[in-house]
Amino acid sequence: MSDYDAIVVGAGHNGLTAAAVLQQAGLRTVCLEANTYTGGMAATVELIDGFRYEIAGSVQFPMPSQIAKELGLDTLPTVDAEVMSVNLGDEGEEPMIFYRDPMQFMTHLADKHGTDAVTGMAELIGWSRGPAKALGRFDVRTPPKTLDEMYACAANEAERTAIHDVLFGTAMDAIDRYLPDKHKHAVLRSMLAFLAINSTYRGPYTPGSATCLAFALAVPDDTTAMMTKLEGGIGVLCEHLHQLFVENGGEVRFRAKVEKILVKDDRVTGVRLRDGSEISAGSTVRLRPRKNADVFDLALAGKVATVESIEQDYDERIHLAVTVHDDPGRDLGMDRMPGHRFFFAPDEVEPIR
């Protein structure tokens, strides 16, 4: 018997989002976190009594409005500061002030860093548009694109080249192309290079790190701010996701360091924690199809099955892909083949605890 339908390793903002969505879909979900707080690198914690600090991330980049609304993130209060961030250089170098208003930011670049800095930044932002489409930066509930599909997103040869840069190039390839003056634009170049380090924890000369630039520079439209600060720090976002997850019946375990992913017959079955304990996933359920289900589903009523995966159709409906225990195809190693996987809504199965 399995402990949970789904196990999420890590309670950072991505882990909490996945856990909250799974729990909302009716799946028994546990989120395992090695630390004593949620949020990971997007946490705001009290490192010194009375003082709260952002561990790493401090701003929220644009996200699809549908995601923000469905997770309630659009209700989080923001700080409408004139200045979002400041990058300092060596003595005598002009700081790079990232104003919230794009026009004010570009005016600052022109006045303090030269018109070629404005041109370079504008070209970089333009460069990011093709990769943003290829990455599905603002797509919602769509499967990842294949390489061919990513290249097919290009509207012209320039976008195709940019997509190739993102897949195989480095952050510095793009930075050197559009802001080549290493002395005059040192502060601006270092700010952009840091996006790669802060996203991948590898250097900006690492192949593939150009993806970080495309992600950070992309905006859904010309009226959207490139970044937003939340009242109370970026950790407020993760605290909201944590509360959403728990209120729907989810469980977060702290100091739960995962040491090993457990696999049996080429399937993940659970995890082993540092203390030696194991948590299993992949629920055993009894099928309870609706009365108006088709004849094939009704024929499986009362059967015991194992949930193999959680899938979503093009109408955004959640389905559980199950294999039936007394299906002879299981003994023939065919349980993953079409005809041996059946699909039921979360409310059409009864967990066997």
C-alpha positions, 0 to 999 in steps of 0.5 A: 500500500502506498503512502501518497499519490505523489511525492514532491521533493523540495519546497521551493516555489516550483515544488510548492506550485506542483504540490498545490496543483496536485493536491487541488486535483484530489491527489494525496501529496506530500512535499519533502523539504530539507530545510526548516522553512519553505521557499528555497532560494525564493524565501524571506527568513529571519536570519537575525532577530527582528530582521527578515532577509531574502535568501537570494531571489528578490523580484518576481518576473512576469508570469501568465495571468491565468497562472497568477489568477488560478493560484491566487498570486494576483492577490499578493500586494506589491511595492510600486517602488520607482527603483527595482534594483541597483547594480554597483561597479568599481569606483568611478563607474556609473551605477546601473539603476533599474527603474520600474518604468521602462522609459525611465530606465532607457533614459537613465541608460542613455544619460549615464551609459551612452546611446549604444547601451540603449541600443544594445539593451533594446536589441537584447530585448528584441533578441529574447522574443523568438526564444520566449515563444520557443520556450513557451515562456507565457504558455499555460498547460501546454506540453514542452516543445520538441527541438523542431517545434521550437525552431518552427516558432521563429517568424524570421531568420533572426528569431531562428538564430536567437532560438539556436543561441538559447539552446546551444549558446552561452549568456556571454555570446549574446551579451558580447554581441549586443554590448561588446564594450567590456569597459564602458558597459562593465556594470550592465554586462555584469548585471546580465551575466549574473542572471545566468549564475543566479539561475543555473549556479554555473558561469555565464560562459556555460552552454545553454546559459543564454536561456536565462537571459531570454527568460528574464528579458521576456515580457508578454506585452509592452505594458508589463513591467519586467519585474515586480517586488512583493510587499514583505519580500519574495518569500510572501509568494512561497508562504501563499503557495504553502498555505494553499497546499496545506489548506487543501489537505497537503502535507509539508515535512521539514528536515526531510532530506531525500537521499535516494529516489527508489525505482522498481521495474523502471518506475519511481516508487518512492524515496528514501530519506537521510534517516533511512525511512522510506515513503512510497508513492503510486496509489493503489485505488478501487475504480468507481466510474460515474454512472454515465461513463462509457461501457468500457469504464463501467466494466472496470467498476470495483477493480483494483488498479495502480495510478501510473501517472497524472495527465491533462488533456487539451481541455485542461481536465486532469486524468489518472492513468491506471493499470488494472491489477488483474489485467493479463497484460501486466504479466506480459510487460505490456501494462504501459501499452495502449489498451492496458492503460485506462483513464479516470477522473480523480473523483472516479477512484477510491484510495485503498489505504 
